Amino acid sequence: MIKSIIGGLHLFSGNSQQTLATADYLKQNVDGNIYPCHCTNLAAKFALHAQLSVHEVGVGLTLEW
Protein backbone atom coordinates (compact mmCIF):
# COMPACT_ATOMS: atom_id res chain seq x y z
CA MET A 1 0.00 0.00 0.00
CA ILE A 2 1.26 3.47 -0.89
CA LYS A 3 1.28 5.97 2.01
CA SER A 4 1.05 9.25 0.06
CA ILE A 5 1.86 10.74 -3.34
CA ILE A 6 3.25 14.17 -4.16
CA GLY A 7 4.00 15.25 -7.72
CA GLY A 8 2.66 16.09 -11.14
CA LEU A 9 0.13 13.52 -12.28
CA HIS A 10 -0.12 14.70 -15.91
CA LEU A 11 -3.92 14.86 -15.84
CA PHE A 12 -5.61 17.64 -17.80
CA SER A 13 -9.33 16.81 -17.73
CA GLY A 14 -11.77 16.07 -14.96
CA ASN A 15 -13.80 13.54 -16.89
CA SER A 16 -11.31 11.84 -19.20
CA GLN A 17 -10.88 8.08 -19.13
CA GLN A 18 -7.26 8.60 -18.00
CA THR A 19 -8.31 10.74 -15.02
CA LEU A 20 -11.09 8.38 -13.97
CA ALA A 21 -8.84 5.32 -14.26
CA THR A 22 -6.09 7.08 -12.30
CA ALA A 23 -8.52 8.06 -9.54
CA ASP A 24 -9.78 4.48 -9.33
CA TYR A 25 -6.24 3.08 -9.15
CA LEU A 26 -5.16 5.57 -6.50
CA LYS A 27 -8.31 4.92 -4.44
CA GLN A 28 -7.42 1.23 -4.34
CA ASN A 29 -3.69 1.66 -3.67
CA VAL A 30 -3.10 4.82 -1.61
CA ASP A 31 -3.75 4.79 2.11
CA GLY A 32 -3.00 8.44 2.68
CA ASN A 33 -3.02 11.79 0.97
CA ILE A 34 -2.57 12.91 -2.60
CA TYR A 35 -0.65 16.13 -3.30
CA PRO A 36 -1.07 16.75 -7.05
CA CYS A 37 0.99 19.62 -8.43
CA HIS A 38 2.38 20.61 -11.85
CA CYS A 39 0.73 19.00 -14.87
CA THR A 40 -2.51 18.38 -12.95
CA ASN A 41 -5.18 20.96 -13.74
CA LEU A 42 -7.98 22.08 -11.45
CA ALA A 43 -10.68 19.93 -13.10
CA ALA A 44 -8.54 16.82 -12.60
CA LYS A 45 -7.89 17.77 -8.97
CA PHE A 46 -11.64 18.07 -8.38
CA ALA A 47 -12.22 14.65 -9.96
CA LEU A 48 -9.54 13.10 -7.76
CA HIS A 49 -10.89 14.87 -4.69
CA ALA A 50 -14.29 13.24 -5.23
CA GLN A 51 -12.69 9.90 -4.30
CA LEU A 52 -9.46 10.73 -2.44
CA SER A 53 -7.94 13.00 0.16
CA VAL A 54 -6.42 15.67 -2.11
CA HIS A 55 -4.38 18.56 -0.73
CA GLU A 56 -3.05 21.71 -2.39
CA VAL A 57 0.69 22.04 -2.99
CA GLY A 58 2.59 25.30 -3.16
CA VAL A 59 5.84 27.04 -2.45
CA GLY A 60 6.75 26.73 1.22
CA LEU A 61 4.62 23.65 1.88
CA THR A 62 6.00 21.66 4.80
CA LEU A 63 5.00 18.05 5.37
CA GLU A 64 5.80 16.15 8.55
CA TRP A 65 5.39 12.39 8.94
C-alpha positions, 0 to 999 in steps of 0.5 A, a space after each residue: 500500500 502506498 502511504 502518500 503521493 506528491 507530484 505532477 500527475 499529468 492529468 488535464 481533464 476532470 472527466 477523461 478516461 485517463 483521469 477516472 482510471 487514475 482516480 480508481 487506481 489511487 483509491 485502491 492503492 493509496 492509504 493516505 493523501 494525494 498532493 497533485 501539483 504541476 501537470 494536474 489541472 484544477 478539473 482533474 484535482 476536483 475529480 480526484 478529490 471526489 474519491 481521495 484525500 487531495 491537498 493543495 501544494 505550493 511554495 513553502 509547503 512543509 510536510 511532517 510524517 
